[in-house]
């Protein structure tokens, strides 16, 4: 899609073209299981419940806005990915989607590995007890201090992103008297069917080393000659929120071709291939994500077929689901503040959060669902735009959706599938306080990331 140069982002207040939005659901009280966490339901009073607790009670105890995370669902998705790929593959949870010490403990207990891409994420992982050998360290510009920390801690792999980083990691590893396990991230020239800003395998972008012009082959050659590095494989990531497996097939074919070149040139068969993450989830009822076992079979078949054609041993596969695990497990709960009908256009519903707790709509033109959750309603559907309270015209949470026409200030509404990249990308714009993350399981709720306070803001402001 094209991007507007206006600071508010894409044009946001035009009359919608006929057919731009989907027709309202037959029952606005129904909950599509594709977009809601697994334990979400409605109680006898019509209020939404998660983990057996009504959102009306959760709002009273924890306030709004707040992210509520279904711990049972999160753990079940971890197990589903681990079971789908089995003991002969590795599943690394992509910590950038959402990371906290509680999440790290859940991952450790459920047998998943973790990939991190900053010193802060690494610190969180180590502090919460994730074994260092189960951590992969990503990033296109890791600092010397971050690399020192990672190698010193004994991380299982560092994904090398540039020629400078190959030399830098090798030098630091030698100084530590270690031989660091590494992969080389390559850009394979595949542009996934996704938003321009989250497609990451075409050449014109900041990540990885291009296959074109022999650059990736040269990176492999250098890594193989440096004593501080143990090159274990090739890494590729083609984008985010992907439903079509065709891009992975092309990517795997090109990576396997590189493995064959390495064998022919250096007599080495690299034992691993990491195909990254980026598998999509359902944000609306129109999305149709694949299940982990389908993804595992498809990727395994693709790699096996390509390796057989190249007469290579099939390498160990790694994948990095982040959004696909945590995304569907959480929703954001808001309280309605104002309801403003615009005759002939739509109704603007303002909530007590906004782009500070979900920047994705403004940043990626992302689409979300929304529902009235403090009660049910038999009122007619009205076309709404859910907006935040920030001093910004692009402060949109849900661009276009239908809610009951009797919606009123004080009602609670919820936006599902906000577990990934919402709290992680949250900000203090307008000095807003970032919401808490509350884990709910089997009738109990507990804060795992507390709500910020005004004292937190002032503590950083040293005058």
URGIDA-V932318 format. One record per backbone hydrogen bond with DSSP energy under -0.5 kcal/mol. NH is the residue of the N-H (numbers start at 1). CO is the residue of the C=O. Records with the same first field share a line. If there is no record, write none. Layout:
NH = CO ; CO
This chain:
9 = 6
20 = 17
30 = 27
32 = 30
33 = 31
35 = 32
36 = 32
40 = 37
41 = 49
43 = 47
46 = 43
48 = 373
49 = 41
50 = 53
53 = 50
55 = 48
58 = 54
59 = 55
60 = 56
61 = 57
62 = 58
63 = 59
65 = 333
66 = 333
67 = 436
68 = 331
69 = 67 ; 438
70 = 329
71 = 69 ; 440
72 = 440
74 = 70
75 = 71
76 = 72
77 = 73
78 = 74
79 = 75
80 = 76
81 = 77
82 = 78
83 = 79
84 = 80
85 = 81
86 = 82
89 = 86
90 = 317
92 = 90 ; 319
93 = 91 ; 113
94 = 321
95 = 93 ; 115
97 = 94
104 = 100
105 = 101
106 = 102
107 = 103
108 = 104
109 = 105
110 = 106
111 = 107 ; 108
112 = 107
113 = 91
114 = 134
115 = 93
116 = 136
122 = 118
123 = 119
124 = 120
125 = 121
126 = 122
127 = 123
128 = 124
129 = 126
130 = 125
134 = 131
135 = 132
136 = 114
137 = 157
138 = 116 ; 136
147 = 143
148 = 144
149 = 145
150 = 146
151 = 147
152 = 148
153 = 149
154 = 150
155 = 150
156 = 132 ; 135
157 = 135
158 = 181
159 = 137
160 = 158 ; 183
166 = 162
167 = 163
168 = 164
169 = 165
170 = 166
171 = 167
172 = 168
173 = 169
174 = 170
175 = 171
176 = 172
177 = 174
178 = 173
180 = 178 ; 228
182 = 230
183 = 158
184 = 233
185 = 160 ; 183
186 = 184 ; 235
187 = 209
188 = 186
189 = 201
190 = 201
191 = 189
192 = 190 ; 238
194 = 192
198 = 195
199 = 196
200 = 198
201 = 238
205 = 203
209 = 185
211 = 187
214 = 211
215 = 212
216 = 210
218 = 214
219 = 215
220 = 216
221 = 217
222 = 218
223 = 219
224 = 220
225 = 221 ; 222
226 = 222 ; 223
229 = 226
230 = 180
231 = 229
232 = 182 ; 230
233 = 182
234 = 272
235 = 184
236 = 274
240 = 198
242 = 278
247 = 244
249 = 245
250 = 246
251 = 247
252 = 248
253 = 249
254 = 250
255 = 251
256 = 252
257 = 253
258 = 254
259 = 255
260 = 256
261 = 257
262 = 258
263 = 259
264 = 260
265 = 261
266 = 262
267 = 262 ; 263
268 = 262
270 = 268
272 = 232
273 = 316
274 = 234
275 = 273 ; 318
280 = 242
283 = 281
287 = 284
294 = 291
295 = 291
296 = 292
297 = 293
298 = 294
299 = 295
300 = 296
301 = 297
302 = 298
303 = 299
304 = 300
305 = 301
306 = 302
307 = 303
308 = 304
309 = 305
310 = 306
311 = 307 ; 308
312 = 307
316 = 271
317 = 88
318 = 273
319 = 90
320 = 276
325 = 322
326 = 322
327 = 323
328 = 323
329 = 326
330 = 327
331 = 68
332 = 415
333 = 66 ; 331
334 = 413
336 = 411
337 = 350
338 = 350
340 = 348
341 = 339
342 = 346
343 = 341
345 = 342
346 = 342
347 = 383
348 = 340
349 = 347 ; 385
350 = 338 ; 348
351 = 387
352 = 335
357 = 354
358 = 354
363 = 359
364 = 360
365 = 361
366 = 360
369 = 283
371 = 414
373 = 412
374 = 412
382 = 403
384 = 401
385 = 347
386 = 398
387 = 349 ; 385
388 = 395
389 = 353
392 = 390
395 = 392
396 = 394
397 = 386
398 = 386
401 = 384
403 = 382
405 = 380
407 = 404
410 = 336
411 = 408
413 = 334
414 = 371
415 = 332
416 = 414
417 = 330
418 = 330
419 = 327 ; 330
421 = 97
426 = 423
427 = 356
431 = 428
432 = 429
434 = 432
437 = 449
438 = 67 ; 436
439 = 437 ; 446
440 = 69
441 = 444
443 = 51
444 = 441
446 = 439
448 = 437
449 = 437
452 = 434
457 = 453
458 = 454
459 = 455
460 = 456 ; 457
461 = 457
462 = 460
